[in-house]
Each structure stands twice: as structure tokens, then as C-alpha cells.
Amino acid sequence: METPRYAGVASFLRLTHLEPAAAAGEIDIGLVGIPFDGATTNRPGARLGPRAVRETSTGTRLFNPATGIAPYALAACADLGDVPVNPLDAADTCRRIEAFHAGLRAGGVVPLSVGGDHLVTYPILRALGSGRPLGLVHIDAHSDTDDGQYGGMPLTHGTPFRRAVEDGVLDPRRTVQIGIRGSLDAADERDWACAQGIRILTMEETLARGLPEIVAEARAIVGEGPAYLSFDIDSLDPAYAPGTGTPEMGGFTAREALYLVRGMRGLDLVGADLVEVAPSLDPTGVTALAGGTLVFEILCLLADAVACRRFAA
């Protein structure tokens, strides 16, 4: 209340900006921008997502009345700036993202990253899942388990979770994908994921069973081990989030998205991301607003998880 929320230099959730090298031992959760969309196969623009989400997230406050979580009372948080991506080279960018997040893990910092296209999740999982494969709650319109796209290119925003399973950093038997819908390039994307043990909760099944059942099953699949949450903004219907690379009709409402995220409270989350906000495709700004709001909700989950691990120790 010392300055208006629209004043000053925009940072994620109006948090103090720290250089990543200064984060170890000083903070519990670091918010990170990953302005890269060089692996997008449809409409570009997600490289501008972190900047737009920073701007809209300044509208959040200190306390979440829906969950009762006051995140900044539970965990020290800061904006750690952006990963220095290479806009012309997806493989090099993946190496940079992995190194950045490996450094955070070594320093005891839990990352909440904002993309960028969905490929960015793959190197994050490599950094956080090394030595201990992670469980995953993946909320999205797309399974992102293609083997390759456009001549077999292995690093696209449609391949991150297949690569992560192959690398042994993601446990497919503790992975659940929620809200998957729309047409596919080939049945293999779905069939391969199911063969590995990934649980795909399609939008059709989600609607038939209802969100409480879906949340309960997702929590049971992930279980008590370390897990990651990845939220693609295109899981929302284009009516609520038109500014994204591959919009799909029939998605979640904004209210349903909040319910899903809040339902993951209590999982042992060691990191999370929000991806595919492309502000240039939405002049209304509603997609970036959804992104900024969900970042706060996800931060509440991470802060609660940090506090639970501290108490258990």
C-alpha cells in the first residue's frame, strides 16, 4: 500500500528482483521468465508471455481467500529475471534452461517458471528430475507426447513430455494429463503415452465425471512423491484465453481452471510452470490476466509445499 499496483517497474507479483546467483540461501521460491517460442509449430508470440504476465500479475495481493494461503508468510519469494535464451536455437536454449534451473535446485530454490512455449518444460524436468524421476500434473489441451514434428524434429512444443519420459526424469506412471482434446496429427501421440502408463483424462471424460472426481484421481496418481505442475494456458477455452499458439474449442472456463489448480494443494510440488501465453494474439489482455492470476494460485501451492517440507524436516 505504499505505491499503487500499477506503479514502478513490473515484476512477477510485485516481488523484489534478485540475480539468480544471489538466490541460494536467501529465498525459497524463484519466479523465472523463459521468453522463448522457437519451438512453436503454429502461431508464435509466447516469447512475449513472461513480460505480459509480469504486467498483469502486479494486480494480485497478499492473501488467497479461497484457500486461506498467505504465500509470502510461508516462503521467501523473488523474481529472478529471465533465462538468457537463444531465439535461433532450440537445443541451445534447452541447455541454457536446464543449467539455469539446475543452479536453482542446487541452491534450494523452488522454481515457478513462465514461458514461452511448452518445450521449455522439458529442460526444467531434466534439471529437477535428475536422479529422482518426478510425478506430473499436466493441465493442457494437448498431450505433447509427439515423437517429432516437421521432418522428425525432436524438440518442439509438441514433444516435451515424450523426451522427458525417454530421459528418465519423468515417471509416466505418476503422470496425469487433464483436459486433453482436439484433433491429433497421429494416433501415436495418444497411444504411446498410454502405453507408458500416462493417464490421459480427456475433456470428454472430465465433463462426464465432474471436476471433484478428476482432481481426486489426479492426486491419487501423483501420490506422495516429488511432483511438478505444468499449466498450458490453452487448456482454457479460447473464449477465456484466445492469446495462445494453438487454441482448441471446448476447454475449461476460468473458474474451472482455478478449481483444478487449487485442488492440487498438498502435493509435494518441487516446481511448476505456466506456458503458452501469447499476448500479441489477444489485444484484450484477458489471456495475460488469466496467466497472471494462475501464477499467483500456483505460487500458493508451492509456498504451501515448501512450508510442509520445512515442518516435516
Buried (B, 14 or more C-beta within 10 A) or exposed (E): EEEEEEEEEBBBBBBEEBEBEEBBEEBBBBBBBBBBBBBBBEBBBBBBBBBBBBBBBBBBEEEBEEBEBEBBEBBBBBBBBBBEBBEEBBEEBBBBBBEBBBBBBEBEBBBBBBBBBBBBBBBBBBBBBBEEBBBBBBBBBBBBBBBBBEEEBBBBBBBBBBBBBEBEBBBBEBBBBBBBBBEEEEEBBBEBBEEBEBBBBBBEBBBEEEBEEBBEBBBEBBEEBBBBBBBBBBBBBBEBBBBBBBBBEEBBEBEBBBBBBBBBBEBBBBBBBBBBBBBBBBEEBBBBBBBBBBBBBBBBBBBBBBBBBEEEE
